[in-house]
Every structure is written in C-alpha cells, then in structure tokens.
Amino acid sequence: MNSPSVDAPLVQSARRRGLSGPQKRQVRTFFLALGYLAPSLIIFLVFIFIPLVRTFWLSSYITDPIGRPAMFVGLMQYKKLFATPVFMNSLMRSLTFVLYTVPTTLLLALILASLANLRLRFISIFRIIFSLSIAVSGATASLMFMYLYHPSIGSINYLLELIGITPIPWLVSESSALPAVSLVSVWLQLGLNTVILLAAMQSIPDELYESAMIDGANGWSRFVHITLPFLSSTFFFLLIVDVLAAFQTFTPIHIMTSGGPLESTNLLVYSIYREFYFNGQYGFAAAQSIMLFLIMLGLTIFQFTVVERKVFYE
C-alpha cells in the first residue's frame, strides 16, 4: 500500500480553494520574488512614494514660516501657479532648455559614436577623450565653463576676438545665458550618450554590412538603412533619460547664474529651490514640484505611447 504524500494536506487545501498545481507554484513564485524585492520596495516606499504623497499633501496647505501647515486651501496653490508670471516663465524656460540640450546632445553623440566606431589605429585614445566628461561632476564642469565664459580672461571670447567676432557677455546677457548654460549640460551628457550609442553600434552584426556592400550599398545607405534602425531602441532610451535629466538640471544654474539674468535661466527646479529655501513658500514650492512631476510623467507616457511605435526592436 502506498504511503500518503507529505504534501497531501496542501494539495487538498489547494483543491478546496480552487487552485491547481501550476497556480499554486505561481503563488509561491510571486511571494518568493516579493521577498527578494522587499529591500528595494522599502527604499522606494521610504524615499520616493511617501515623499511624493507628502508633497501633494503639503501643496494643499498654506504654511507658517517654518513649514508647518497652517491653513487648508485645496487646489488654490495650483490655480496660483498659472496666474504667477514667475512660474510661467520658469515653465517656458525649462521647455526651451530641453529643446536646446536634448536634440543637440543626441546629434553630437551620434556623430562622435560613428567616428569612434571606425577601425583606425589609436582610435581607443579618441574614445577615452570623448568619454572623460562622464567622470566630471556638474559642479566642476560649471566652474570650468565659468572661467571659459569670463568676459575678460575667458578663452572663448579670446578666440572670438582672434577671428574678428565681438566678445559675447555669455552669462550676463538675457539672450545668451540660457544657451551658455545649455552647452554645459550638453557637455556633461555627451560622454555617456556617446558610450551607449557606441556600444549599440558595435552590437550590430557585421554580416549585415557585408551583405549590403555586396549588393552595392554605399556608406551612407548602410548608415541610414542598417545603423539607424538598429539604434532606434537606444535612441528611445536616451531620449527618455535626457529629457528627464534636462528637466531636473540644477547645479549649472545654481553655480553659474542663480536663475539670472532677469530670470532668463530660472528653470522649474531652481524656481522650486528658491521658493522653498529663500521665500519660505513651502506649499507653493510643493505645488510646483507636483506640476514638474506631472509634466515629466506626461512626456514619458507620450514617448512610450507615440514615439515607441517608431522604434525597431531586433
């Protein structure tokens, strides 16, 4: 006579609950995975989700000078945002900054990655040079460019004078301050973007290029019809990352211009910083933070629902 299995009670219990064997294994796998993910989920809960909920809660209050909620006002802070010229200016400046930095960074990274992918002697030295910006902090890069932009001793204006161009007041002119800061952001992101694109290029099978050459395709045709389609998923990833990074740019603004001149570089993140730390408008700053979050969330959803349709996955 066969002895009863030790799992018989579990099997009978699962049958009573209507769970089959595969379903029971799925439940066990789910809870096992949940146990492995618990440390990360706790960190996200403590440092992201709870602060987000508290920020939304704080945005519905007018606070006292030390940040304690004093009076519930509901959505009044959000109505105040769109009636405040400072916020609307920050929003437009942030969108302009994104348009300045993201396409420029992606285009330059594509050019540099294409050059670095050439099979030439000492090409590794070139790869090291363009990737050096990865190891440079935002504060260090900002100080470097402040020296380069200096109106009297800066190298950039000195070179412009040599070719007969009038020196530009880079950081003290309303028209040139935002492009000047954008250049710093482009330089900081360029190295990482180039390395990622170069890695994607080197993963494309050589057989595709060899077949195209046999069919008579020139270099430009191979680049357009083979390289770019295979890079579309990488471009999609970099587009999302660069847009989010551009909206969160703070260090170059804080060090180089402090939001000036005439609020021309007062991006949303820096506007939140000033409202919170200098003006003591904690609820208003929280409302701006929520609006920035919603803008970034909306752009990310748009990219995943619209832009991703153009992405070619191998």
C-alpha positions as CSV (number, residue, x, y, z in Angstrom):
1,M,0.0,0.0,0.0
2,N,1.4,3.4,-0.9
3,S,2.0,5.8,1.9
4,P,0.2,9.2,1.8
5,S,2.3,12.0,0.4
6,V,3.5,14.7,2.8
7,D,2.1,17.3,0.5
8,A,-1.4,15.7,0.6
9,P,-2.8,18.3,3.0
10,L,-1.5,21.2,0.9
11,V,-2.9,19.6,-2.3
12,Q,-6.3,19.0,-0.7
13,S,-6.3,22.6,0.7
14,A,-5.4,24.0,-2.8
15,R,-8.1,21.9,-4.4
16,R,-10.6,23.2,-1.8
17,R,-9.6,26.8,-2.7
18,G,-9.8,26.0,-6.4
19,L,-6.1,26.3,-7.1
20,S,-4.4,23.9,-9.4
21,G,-0.8,22.8,-9.2
22,P,0.6,25.4,-11.7
23,Q,-1.4,28.1,-10.0
24,K,0.0,27.1,-6.6
25,R,3.5,27.3,-8.0
26,Q,2.8,30.7,-9.4
27,V,1.6,31.9,-6.0
28,R,4.8,30.5,-4.3
29,T,7.0,32.2,-7.0
30,F,5.2,35.5,-6.5
31,F,5.8,35.6,-2.8
32,L,9.4,34.4,-3.2
33,A,10.0,37.2,-5.7
34,L,8.3,39.6,-3.4
35,G,10.7,38.6,-0.6
36,Y,13.7,39.3,-2.9
37,L,12.3,42.7,-4.0
38,A,11.4,43.7,-0.4
39,P,14.6,45.7,0.3
40,S,14.2,47.7,-3.0
41,L,10.5,48.2,-2.4
42,I,11.1,49.5,1.1
43,I,13.7,52.0,-0.2
44,F,11.3,53.2,-2.9
45,L,8.5,53.5,-0.4
46,V,10.5,55.5,2.1
47,F,12.4,57.8,-0.2
48,I,10.1,58.2,-3.2
49,F,6.4,57.2,-2.7
50,I,6.0,58.6,0.8
51,P,7.7,61.9,0.0
52,L,5.6,62.2,-3.2
53,V,2.4,61.8,-1.2
54,R,3.5,64.2,1.5
55,T,4.5,66.8,-1.2
56,F,1.0,66.6,-2.7
57,W,-0.5,66.9,0.8
58,L,1.7,69.9,1.6
59,S,0.7,71.6,-1.6
60,S,-2.8,71.8,-0.4
61,Y,-1.8,74.0,2.6
62,I,-0.5,77.4,3.3
63,T,2.4,77.0,5.7
64,D,3.9,79.1,8.5
65,P,7.5,80.5,8.3
66,I,9.0,77.2,9.5
67,G,7.0,75.0,7.1
68,R,4.2,73.7,9.3
69,P,0.7,73.5,7.6
70,A,-1.4,76.5,8.8
71,M,-4.5,76.6,6.6
72,F,-6.0,74.1,4.1
73,V,-6.6,75.7,0.7
74,G,-7.1,72.7,-1.5
75,L,-6.1,73.3,-5.1
76,M,-5.7,77.0,-4.7
77,Q,-1.9,76.7,-4.9
78,Y,-2.2,75.1,-8.4
79,K,-4.5,77.9,-9.6
80,K,-2.0,80.4,-8.3
81,L,0.7,78.7,-10.3
82,F,-0.8,79.6,-13.7
83,A,-1.6,83.1,-12.5
84,T,2.0,83.7,-11.4
85,P,4.4,85.1,-14.1
86,V,7.4,83.6,-12.4
87,F,6.1,80.0,-12.7
88,M,5.0,80.5,-16.3
89,N,8.4,82.0,-17.2
90,S,10.1,79.0,-15.5
91,L,8.0,76.6,-17.4
92,M,8.8,78.2,-20.7
93,R,12.5,78.4,-19.9
94,S,12.5,74.8,-18.9
95,L,10.9,73.7,-22.2
96,T,13.3,75.9,-24.1
97,F,16.2,74.4,-22.2
98,V,15.1,70.8,-23.1
99,L,14.8,71.8,-26.8
100,Y,18.4,73.3,-26.6
101,T,20.0,70.3,-24.9
102,V,18.3,67.0,-25.8
103,P,18.5,67.2,-29.7
104,T,21.9,68.7,-29.6
105,T,23.2,66.0,-27.2
106,L,21.8,63.1,-29.3
107,L,23.1,64.5,-32.6
108,L,26.6,65.1,-31.3
109,A,26.7,61.8,-29.6
110,L,25.7,60.1,-32.8
111,I,28.5,61.8,-34.7
112,L,31.1,61.0,-32.1
113,A,29.9,57.4,-31.8
114,S,30.2,57.0,-35.6
115,L,33.7,58.3,-35.6
116,A,34.7,56.2,-32.6
117,N,33.3,53.1,-34.3
118,L,35.8,53.5,-37.2
119,R,38.5,50.8,-37.2
120,L,41.5,53.1,-37.1
121,R,44.8,53.0,-35.3
122,F,44.8,54.7,-31.9
123,I,41.0,55.0,-32.0
124,S,40.9,54.0,-28.4
125,I,42.6,57.3,-27.5
126,F,39.8,59.2,-29.1
127,R,37.2,57.1,-27.2
128,I,38.9,57.9,-23.9
129,I,39.0,61.6,-24.7
130,F,35.3,62.0,-25.5
131,S,34.2,59.8,-22.5
132,L,36.1,61.9,-20.0
133,S,33.1,64.0,-19.2
134,I,31.5,61.0,-17.5
135,A,34.0,61.4,-14.7
136,V,33.4,65.1,-14.2
137,S,30.8,66.4,-11.7
138,G,28.3,69.0,-12.6
139,A,29.9,71.5,-10.1
140,T,33.4,71.0,-11.6
141,A,32.1,71.4,-15.1
142,S,30.2,74.6,-14.1
143,L,33.3,76.2,-12.6
144,M,35.3,75.3,-15.7
145,F,32.8,76.9,-18.1
146,M,32.5,79.9,-15.9
147,Y,36.2,80.5,-16.5
148,L,35.8,79.9,-20.2
149,Y,32.9,82.3,-20.4
150,H,34.6,85.1,-18.3
151,P,34.2,88.4,-20.2
152,S,37.9,89.5,-19.8
153,I,40.0,86.4,-19.2
154,G,37.8,83.7,-20.7
155,S,39.3,81.6,-23.6
156,I,36.1,81.6,-25.7
157,N,35.9,85.4,-26.1
158,Y,39.7,85.5,-26.7
159,L,39.3,83.1,-29.6
160,L,36.3,85.0,-30.9
161,E,38.4,88.2,-30.9
162,L,41.1,86.5,-32.9
163,I,38.7,85.8,-35.8
164,G,37.1,89.3,-35.6
165,I,33.9,88.5,-33.6
166,T,32.8,90.8,-30.9
167,P,33.1,89.2,-27.4
168,I,29.8,87.9,-26.1
169,P,28.6,88.5,-22.5
170,W,27.7,84.9,-22.1
171,L,26.4,84.7,-18.5
172,V,25.3,88.3,-18.0
173,S,23.1,88.7,-21.1
174,E,19.4,87.6,-21.1
175,S,19.7,86.3,-24.7
176,S,22.9,84.3,-24.2
177,A,22.7,83.0,-20.6
178,L,20.4,80.1,-21.3
179,P,22.3,78.8,-24.4
180,A,25.5,79.1,-22.4
181,V,24.2,77.0,-19.6
182,S,22.7,74.6,-22.0
183,L,26.1,74.0,-23.5
184,V,27.4,72.9,-20.1
185,S,24.5,70.4,-19.8
186,V,25.2,69.1,-23.3
187,W,28.9,68.6,-22.5
188,L,28.0,66.7,-19.3
189,Q,25.6,64.3,-21.0
190,L,27.6,63.9,-24.2
191,G,30.1,61.3,-22.9
192,L,27.6,58.9,-21.5
193,N,25.3,59.1,-24.6
194,T,28.3,58.5,-26.9
195,V,29.4,55.5,-25.0
196,I,25.9,54.0,-25.0
197,L,25.5,54.6,-28.7
198,L,28.9,53.2,-29.5
199,A,28.1,50.0,-27.6
200,A,24.9,49.7,-29.6
201,M,26.7,50.2,-32.9
202,Q,29.3,47.5,-32.0
203,S,26.5,45.1,-31.3
204,I,25.2,45.3,-34.9
205,P,26.2,42.1,-36.8
206,D,28.9,42.7,-39.4
207,E,27.2,40.3,-41.8
208,L,24.5,42.9,-42.4
209,Y,27.1,45.4,-43.6
210,E,28.9,42.8,-45.7
211,S,25.7,41.8,-47.4
212,A,24.8,45.4,-48.1
213,M,28.3,46.0,-49.6
214,I,27.9,43.0,-51.9
215,D,24.5,44.5,-53.0
216,G,26.3,47.8,-53.9
217,A,25.2,49.9,-51.0
218,N,27.5,52.9,-50.2
219,G,28.4,54.1,-46.8
220,W,25.5,56.5,-46.4
221,S,23.0,53.9,-47.4
222,R,24.4,51.4,-44.9
223,F,24.2,54.0,-42.2
224,V,20.6,55.0,-43.0
225,H,19.2,51.6,-43.6
226,I,21.1,49.5,-41.2
227,T,22.8,51.5,-38.4
228,L,20.0,54.0,-37.7
229,P,17.2,51.3,-37.5
230,F,19.2,49.2,-35.1
231,L,20.0,52.3,-33.0
232,S,16.3,53.3,-32.7
233,S,15.8,51.5,-29.4
234,T,18.9,53.0,-27.9
235,F,17.8,56.5,-29.1
236,F,14.5,55.9,-27.5
237,F,16.1,55.1,-24.2
238,L,18.5,58.1,-24.4
239,L,15.6,60.4,-25.3
240,I,13.7,59.5,-22.2
241,V,16.8,59.7,-19.9
242,D,18.0,63.0,-21.4
243,V,14.6,64.7,-21.2
244,L,14.2,63.7,-17.6
245,A,17.7,64.9,-16.8
246,A,17.2,68.2,-18.6
247,F,14.0,69.0,-16.6
248,Q,16.0,68.2,-13.4
249,T,19.0,70.3,-14.2
250,F,20.0,72.3,-11.1
251,T,23.8,72.5,-10.5
252,P,24.9,74.6,-13.5
253,I,22.1,77.0,-12.9
254,H,22.9,77.3,-9.2
255,I,26.6,77.9,-9.7
256,M,26.7,79.9,-12.9
257,T,23.7,82.2,-13.0
258,S,21.5,81.7,-9.9
259,G,18.5,81.9,-12.2
260,G,19.5,85.2,-13.8
261,P,19.9,87.5,-15.5
262,L,16.4,88.8,-15.4
263,E,15.0,85.2,-14.7
264,S,16.3,84.0,-18.1
265,T,17.7,80.8,-16.6
266,N,15.2,80.3,-13.8
267,L,14.2,76.8,-14.6
268,L,11.5,74.9,-12.8
269,V,13.8,73.0,-10.4
270,Y,15.7,76.2,-9.5
271,S,12.4,78.1,-9.0
272,I,11.2,75.4,-6.6
273,Y,14.5,75.7,-4.7
274,R,14.1,79.5,-4.4
275,E,10.5,79.3,-3.3
276,F,11.3,76.7,-0.7
277,Y,14.6,77.9,0.8
278,F,14.5,81.7,0.3
279,N,10.9,82.7,0.0
280,G,9.5,80.3,2.6
281,Q,6.6,79.4,0.3
282,Y,6.6,75.7,1.2
283,G,3.2,74.9,-0.1
284,F,3.7,76.8,-3.3
285,A,7.1,75.1,-3.8
286,A,5.4,71.7,-3.3
287,A,2.7,72.6,-5.9
288,Q,5.5,73.4,-8.4
289,S,7.1,70.1,-7.6
290,I,3.9,68.2,-8.3
291,M,3.5,70.1,-11.6
292,L,7.0,69.2,-12.6
293,F,6.3,65.6,-11.8
294,L,3.1,65.6,-13.8
295,I,4.9,67.2,-16.8
296,M,7.7,64.7,-16.7
297,L,5.2,61.8,-16.3
298,G,3.1,63.1,-19.2
299,L,6.1,63.4,-21.5
300,T,7.2,59.9,-20.5
301,I,3.8,58.4,-21.3
302,F,3.7,60.3,-24.6
303,Q,7.1,58.8,-25.5
304,F,6.1,55.3,-24.6
305,T,2.7,55.5,-26.4
306,V,3.6,57.5,-29.5
307,V,7.4,57.6,-30.0
308,E,7.9,54.0,-29.2
309,R,5.8,53.0,-32.3
310,K,8.7,54.2,-34.5
311,V,11.2,52.0,-32.6
312,F,12.7,49.0,-34.2
313,Y,13.4,46.1,-31.9
314,E,15.8,43.4,-33.1
